[in-house]
Amino acid sequence: MTITTFDGVLAGAQKTQYLHFVSGASSSTNKMFSHWNNGGTNNLSNGKYDITTAGGVVLNSTPSLIDGMIPHFDPAPGKIAYVSRFAIKSNPGSVIMLADRLWHCGCTNTGTQLSVTSTAVQNVASVTWPPRDEIGSTNGVGVFIGVEVGSVLGAGVPVYSITGYDQNKQALVNAQNTNITITTAPQGFFMPFRNGANTGSQGVSNVTTFTGSVSSTSGMIVLVAYRPLMYLSPISGGTSITGDPIIGGFPQIYNGAVPFILEFTQTAAARSMYGTYTETQG
Amino acid sequence: MVITTLEQAMAGMQPVRTINKGGSQTAAAGQWFSSFTYPGTPDAGQFDTTTAGGVALVQSNNGFSMVVTGCIPHYDPPSGKTAYLANFGLQSPADGGIYVLADRLWHCGANTTGTIVTTATGVQTIDSVAWPARDNNGSANGAGVMVGVEVTITLSAVVPTFTITYVNSDGVVGLSTSNLNPVPSGSTATQFHPFDQNNGDRGVQNVTTFQSSTSSAVGSYGLVAYRPIVQIDCPAGDSVTAGDLLSGGFPQIYNGACPFILFLSLTTGQWSPFGYYQETWG
């Protein structure tokens, strides 16, 4: 069933999940950060990074919650889950993105950790995404890729590139990180890729290779496939406007979803965060 | 159908679209900027400089393929349904400013004999093709349609006045007007110079000629016809500006729409087009 009335939203309301992320490494001006590895309350143990599984790891919360995710529980068969309320107190000026983390991968197709010093092409050969793109398929409609810093990088400001295919099985073109790297990028620093200039590229279906233009000297990175679900707009002081079924856009949450938070910062500040997350089912 | 209740709006929510134009861009006080050619998400748009009469811009829903790179993805709703803007938000620049979400109807980098010549000071004939039927009334007459000059390659250190002759939305021919805001010396790529309209005009239906008062030895520019959809005002500092169903005015988004962003900077500084766009259908 789908929920089409406010009465339906109320009738299906689930337990509110309280979120408190402890402060991670400080942010930087006009950069994106992931809160996957920022531990906190309510099952928000520090998210893990896999650097050994060839093809990467499909993330699926149906069997059990995964460290780092905002708690989501699949509805009973025949019902559909939605985000009915989401509110965050964050840093002044930040834009908050709630996203579904579909996959991450910290190694090549032979199981060797992705090198942050090599400038050679590294084969990735991602496994198939879980069926949680915009239309509930594995095609990758609306799916983005980003580089997440798993442990602080050394000196160097590389441009990252990926090859792969979009949702229409066209090769990605000029798929480079949109937000530039910074030297000694801290843990959690996140660099989304543009999906390329191909007409019609509206999402990524798989990643074939990964390349860094210069060495970062040291550190660890992973590739992440994610789909934006909702945005929040903090007002002065970092208090968000609450995302209700209207302002929040009432996104459907597919079974197995792994919600996490990306933050696009305006200023450099510590990254503690407080808020609540509520789903409704119907 | 039309949406007349909040519940209908909630039930028709579409997946949210990400806007991430690569972090900081340099703005100049009192100047408009267009995000169309910035790389990022959506990726850099291409300005046509060869098609006499210019190009009418239409995005279509063809297997999640869009035909206008550079515009925020819009898919037409199923037959019988109408699309509306539900949510739109962008990170405020530190110094404040104004964002305008607009429907890009047409652009033209060519006169009737070739590319628009930036060194010429004579009249260049444009004779624009008909706009797509997306004016304020869903027609091609041009009600609510404005025209501007978009700089695609930085100009010489000159201060030109741009002039067009045009037909207004009531069909009155032979009208003439010049740019609203003074063009700064060495106008940089992505700067945007809207044209004024004559008293009583309600929009532009056709551009007949274009003329620059001063030669620019280098650079490139073209003409854009656009219809403002919503304006959101950004306070200086640490806020994010958003328009929801009510505060955004709930504008209809016509089939084929090509949404893009114009920004008016209040001071010289940085702006970061990072935010979101969401439609609802019903």
Chai-1 contact restraints between the chains, C-beta under 6 A:
chainA,res_idxA,chainB,res_idxB,connection_type,confidence,min_distance_angstrom,max_distance_angstrom,comment,restraint_id
A,T4,B,A11,contact,1.0,0.0,6.0,A-B,restraint_1
A,T5,B,E7,contact,1.0,0.0,6.0,A-B,restraint_2
A,F6,B,E7,contact,1.0,0.0,6.0,A-B,restraint_3
A,N30,B,G23,contact,1.0,0.0,6.0,A-B,restraint_4
A,N30,B,S24,contact,1.0,0.0,6.0,A-B,restraint_5
A,N30,B,S272,contact,1.0,0.0,6.0,A-B,restraint_6
A,P92,B,D238,contact,1.0,0.0,6.0,A-B,restraint_7
A,G93,B,D238,contact,1.0,0.0,6.0,A-B,restraint_8
A,V95,B,Q91,contact,1.0,0.0,6.0,A-B,restraint_9
A,V95,B,V240,contact,1.0,0.0,6.0,A-B,restraint_10
A,V95,B,F274,contact,1.0,0.0,6.0,A-B,restraint_11
A,E134,B,P15,contact,1.0,0.0,6.0,A-B,restraint_12
A,V141,B,F64,contact,1.0,0.0,6.0,A-B,restraint_13
A,G142,B,P15,contact,1.0,0.0,6.0,A-B,restraint_14
A,Q167,B,F64,contact,1.0,0.0,6.0,A-B,restraint_15
A,T178,B,N20,contact,1.0,0.0,6.0,A-B,restraint_16
A,T178,B,G22,contact,1.0,0.0,6.0,A-B,restraint_17
A,T178,B,G40,contact,1.0,0.0,6.0,A-B,restraint_18
A,N179,B,G23,contact,1.0,0.0,6.0,A-B,restraint_19
A,R194,B,G40,contact,1.0,0.0,6.0,A-B,restraint_20
A,R194,B,T41,contact,1.0,0.0,6.0,A-B,restraint_21
A,R194,B,D43,contact,1.0,0.0,6.0,A-B,restraint_22
A,A197,B,D43,contact,1.0,0.0,6.0,A-B,restraint_23
A,A197,B,T69,contact,1.0,0.0,6.0,A-B,restraint_24
A,T199,B,T69,contact,1.0,0.0,6.0,A-B,restraint_25
A,G200,B,S65,contact,1.0,0.0,6.0,A-B,restraint_26
A,G200,B,M66,contact,1.0,0.0,6.0,A-B,restraint_27
A,Q202,B,F64,contact,1.0,0.0,6.0,A-B,restraint_28
A,Q202,B,P73,contact,1.0,0.0,6.0,A-B,restraint_29
A,P228,B,V16,contact,1.0,0.0,6.0,A-B,restraint_30
A,P228,B,T18,contact,1.0,0.0,6.0,A-B,restraint_31
A,Y231,B,Y276,contact,1.0,0.0,6.0,A-B,restraint_32
A,S233,B,G89,contact,1.0,0.0,6.0,A-B,restraint_33
A,S233,B,V240,contact,1.0,0.0,6.0,A-B,restraint_34
A,S233,B,A242,contact,1.0,0.0,6.0,A-B,restraint_35
A,P234,B,V240,contact,1.0,0.0,6.0,A-B,restraint_36
A,I235,B,S239,contact,1.0,0.0,6.0,A-B,restraint_37
A,S236,B,D238,contact,1.0,0.0,6.0,A-B,restraint_38
A,S236,B,S239,contact,1.0,0.0,6.0,A-B,restraint_39
A,P245,B,M10,contact,1.0,0.0,6.0,A-B,restraint_40
A,I246,B,M10,contact,1.0,0.0,6.0,A-B,restraint_41
A,I246,B,L245,contact,1.0,0.0,6.0,A-B,restraint_42
A,I247,B,D244,contact,1.0,0.0,6.0,A-B,restraint_43
A,G249,B,M13,contact,1.0,0.0,6.0,A-B,restraint_44
A,G249,B,V16,contact,1.0,0.0,6.0,A-B,restraint_45
A,G249,B,N87,contact,1.0,0.0,6.0,A-B,restraint_46
A,G249,B,Q278,contact,1.0,0.0,6.0,A-B,restraint_47
A,F250,B,M10,contact,1.0,0.0,6.0,A-B,restraint_48
A,F250,B,M13,contact,1.0,0.0,6.0,A-B,restraint_49
A,F264,B,F274,contact,1.0,0.0,6.0,A-B,restraint_50
